[in-house]
Amino acid sequence: MDFEKRRKRKLVLNIPTPSTTSFLPSQFSFCCSLRWWTLLFFSFFAFLFLLDGPPIRSQYAFRPPLLVSLQASTNSGSEFFQLKVQDRVVFPDHVLLLFSKRSSSFINGGLDCFYHKTGEQIRRQFVVLPALSVVVDYDGSRSIARCPLPPANYSTMVNLQRHGSSEEDGILEVKNRLVSSWETVVYEAVLDGETAVVFVKGLNLRPARASDPSQFICQFNWGNSELNDRYAVKTRAVTAGQEVIRCSLPFNLRNSPAKANGVRVSIGVISHPHSRASLGGGNHHLLPSVAKIPHLKSEDKINEKYELCVCTMVWNQASAIREWIMYHAWLGVERWFIYDNNSDDEIKEVIEELNQANYNVSRQIWPWIKTQEAGFSHCALQAKKECKWVSFMDVDEFFYFPRPSARHPSELGFPGHHSLRNLVANFSSSTSIGEIRTACHSFGPSGLTSPPKQGVTVGYTCRLQSPERHKSIVRPDVLHDSLVNVVHHFHLKTGYSYLNLQQSTAMINHYKYQVWESFRAKFFRRVATYVADWQENQNEGSKDRAPGLGTEAIEPPNWPQQFCEVWDTGLRDFVMANLADPGSGLLPWERSPL
């Protein structure tokens, strides 16, 4: 009996395991092996598809995606992911990195910029510096990070890693990566009907006029950057002006704009004038490009356009924007487009606060320095979908309606609530007026040495006698296709002209020369494309500069009394009479004391 039990136990222990090939017939074993390898094969490519989208290649040898490995901690433990830096642009004072938005949930703690020694292996010598700023959602599919310029003898091939990570967390070195210079690069693209409007730095076209578009071609490329242009399509440039090229869309995108999402667009400069008629061949020089057509947002259909909108470009103007928006909203402005040009103050929080109070403000990230005119062209395209009229102005400029007198009666009504919107509505159905121009009075420090607590409209009351320049309110649907604009006014389509408002009807108070503390911040950098920076020794006699200031941020003698020729309290009195709280005397933009 014991012998039988031991014999059965021995037989059980000698049964082959499922991994033993002798346990299965040869045909069945081969079949399972084939199925296993087939499943593994398709699973691998499915993983690649989900990780990086459709495996489409494009032509740019200088733009393959960079895979930077990072280690992220989650509630379930340590998780490995890849941060894909797609493009880099070197500016005079920083390096801009554009990377995939997919990993944005892992960078809540911030990002560091990782620099390696020129000519050295990345793991041998490196420097890590905090990123200057990070924007998680730039254009729907990409995020951006701004990094300091690399130290001496370190490469501009800047990488990114999660803040606080160690070098062992996995920065991968990838060779043959080029970096675009801000001097020459295609930087933005946006759809407009059957065309794409493309923004280009480095064409050096003449300001304030349209140029010959036949010297350019447009190239649309699907996928990320690779060595060939197998998936590229060339089309003709329709218009050209300043930094803006309008391109015909490829046939397959005209009726299906959603297919354009993420398509990279570049501009080719034709080198042989006699071969301009051909889109093929190697007769053009293709400019480096970081421009991708942004993903279309699912927006509610607009049944009726806003009567009046405003567009501006700002850098570090969080302290001024509340007064500017609240005042002009009282005059009837319904929609705001704020182009944020690399601000590092509290502008995001201020705009969120204004939106909570129903002021209808959108913040457009615009990382491209010295491109105010191009930014306004971009804004005109965005506003055309929503607005009948758009005012292009700065946050230190305020519309003012002098009360009409018997000597200068007004034909457009008395100043008051919604007066600016009522003014433009008079011309909304016009078949000839496409722009309304308003002259500006430039105000000085008015004897002050610190920023006025009640705001610029109340604090600054002394100005130059003669008006300077003019600012415009335009109908975006009648702008010239080239979108050429200088000093806040656009070229119009044939058949449309501008209307100059009489100074007795409306003026703009331009609080241009404020107390030195505020003016010095403005001195640091200007956003206009064709206006010289203060530090540049050119056009020193221009009205765009401060007379006698020079090129250094040093307070001139007697600055509080400068630019004061006429005392003008008209707007101050208007604001206090119409907007101040009857009980407390506080203005809407003044924060109540705690």
PyMOL commands that set and color helices and strands:
alter all, ss='L'
color gray80, all
select helices_A, chain A and resi 2-13+21-23+26-52+101-106+167-169+213-215+251-254+257-260+273-275+318-330+347-356+372-384+419-425+456-459+476-478+516-524+559-561+570-578
alter helices_A, ss='H'
color red, helices_A
select strands_A, chain A and resi 66-74+77-90+95-100+111-116+126-130+133-135+142-147+159-162+180-181+185-192+195-201+210-211+216-221+232-241+244-248+264-270+284-286+306-314+335-340+361-365+387-392+397-400+433-442+462-463+468-474+485-486+489-490+497-500+507-510+566-567
alter strands_A, ss='S'
color yellow, strands_A
deselect
rebuild
show_as cartoon
